[in-house]
Amino acid sequence: MDIKKLLKNLKNENKEIECKRCKNSLPKDIWPTYSSFANTDGGFILLGVSEFINNGRKSFEVTGVDNPGKVCDELWTCLENPNKVSKNVLRNEDVEIQKIENKNVIIIKIMAVSYKEKPIYINDIINNAYIRLNSADIKINKEQLTLFLRNQNTSQDENLLKNYMIERDIDLSSVEKYKQCLYDRLHDEKILSMNVEDFLIYIGASHLDYDDNKYYLTDGGLLFFGKINSIVSRFPHFHLDYFDKRGDNPRWIDRVASDDLSFQNLNLMNYFFLIMEKLRATIEEPFELEDNLIRKSSEKLLITLREAVINMIIHADYYINTTSIFIKVYDTYYEFNNPGMMLVSKKEFIRGGKSCPRNIVLTTLARRLGLSERAGAGGPEIFDFAIKNKFKIPQIETDLKQTNIKIWKIDEVSTAMHPELRKEAKKIFEYMRDNDKISCSAKEIKTNLSIGKYAFDKSIHELISLKLIKKEGKGRSTVYVRTISSLEIYMKLQKLVDEIQCDIIKR
């Protein structure tokens, strides 16, 4: 970590950076931050850096640690004390001493722990756990603790429903539809001849209770095939929504809701098939025509949206009462929301190959139909689509209560997003993006794009005002830097690694 550059550009402590004054002993207030970073997205604690106000603006000063060896010893001693912290999440390489302005700064890198290890708490009291919200360490409440503990169990939908009956609580038409889809995929005649009870056992929607040697419907089976009233009796907060909010209508032009009597028994399976029809209808053919008249595949977009829908369904926490499953369609992007925190990190979601399904039964039912064939493939599919089509990178927001993903079908300088942007500004942005230019000089841009000084100055001003690029340096050392998210950086690095691995295999 380049501390000098960081402090120069740091205007405020943020979600990932915490600065603390530290002279001769470890600050006592370090532990809430340690807990919050481990329980959220990770971050860095900088010991020996102090915040001060200069002309009404926040700045950071390297005040230094007088005895860094002693402070580090105190840190490791506390980390190994279960009465202080529930778990030591640091490795030796996560603690570093740097000389800045001839003063010692201790850099502590804290990685977010897995969902199975959360919450990390302090003082041997489990509700003394914290999460990071912007630059603040917030102590968790009772509800958040419940969510942490429930997330440790990733098989939420395997509970056996001994008081539920197939003939009363299951929508038989949904089962028959699934049966036909499975037959069309496998061409196995025995599938069509099975009765409902045997078929639900066969596909994993009913499980055996080894205590009484009887089969019972699972939570996942009810969610997927159940009658809506039966689902709600088990999951009172169950709600499915779909909004088509394209155009100028202030509300929507189309809506699907599980509590709407127009949609009979809108369980998860019926919702999936209905929504995929709706989403297909929102995709123009071709859905975008570039200046060079290259068509972009609408089928690829539909596959990407399908991955997002399935991901949303199988990873939702159906016990949460603060939000629900919904999909919103806008002119420029699609939004998918489900209750429950994403159980893999954002980087793991992009990389793929690792799946931590919250609902094993639902995951199995989806995979049997070929809707989610490869574990952890949804994330790479979503991000690869954006890269190949040079679209705005998908946005992921997740916390204890919900996960929200936005999938864009335009690029960042599209006319639909920025109609006021002049064509020279678009050319500059596209040149930097398409050539993987993180920074460019004015001379390079004007020379390679044949843009005059007036048009260049106006275009740069527009791009800076939209925060698509930023200006760094002064005079001849001035460069223009494309604003790029940490997710995009990681995504490009992962793509490069994959290409290198492919080359090695070919050799």
Buried (B, 14 or more C-beta within 10 A) or exposed (E): EEBEEBBEEBEEBEBBBBBBBBEEEBBEEBBBBBBBBBBBBBBBBBBBBBBEEEEEEEBBBBBBBBBBEEBBEBBEEBBEEEEBBBBBBBEEEEBBBBEBEEBBBBBBBBBBBBBEBBBBBBEEEEEBBBBBEEEBBBBBEEEBBBBBEBBEEBBBBBBBBEEBEBEEBBBEEBBEBBBEBBBEEEEEEEBEEBEBBEBBBBBBBBBEEEEEEEBBBBBBBBBBBBBBEBBBBBBEBBBBBBBBBBEEEEEBEBBBBBEEEEBEBBBBBBBBEBBBEBBBEBBEEBBBEEEEEEEBBBEBBBBBBBBBBBBBBBBBBBBBEEBBBBBBBBEBBBBBBBBBBBBBBBBBBBBBEEBBBBBBBBBBBBBBBEBBEEBBBBBBBBBBBBEEBBBBBBBBEBBBBBBBBBBBBBBBBBEEBBEEBBEBBBBBBBBBBEEEBEBBBBEBBBEBBEBEEEBBEBBBEBBBEBEBBBBEEEEEEEBBBBBBEEBBEBBBEBBEEEEEEEEEEEE
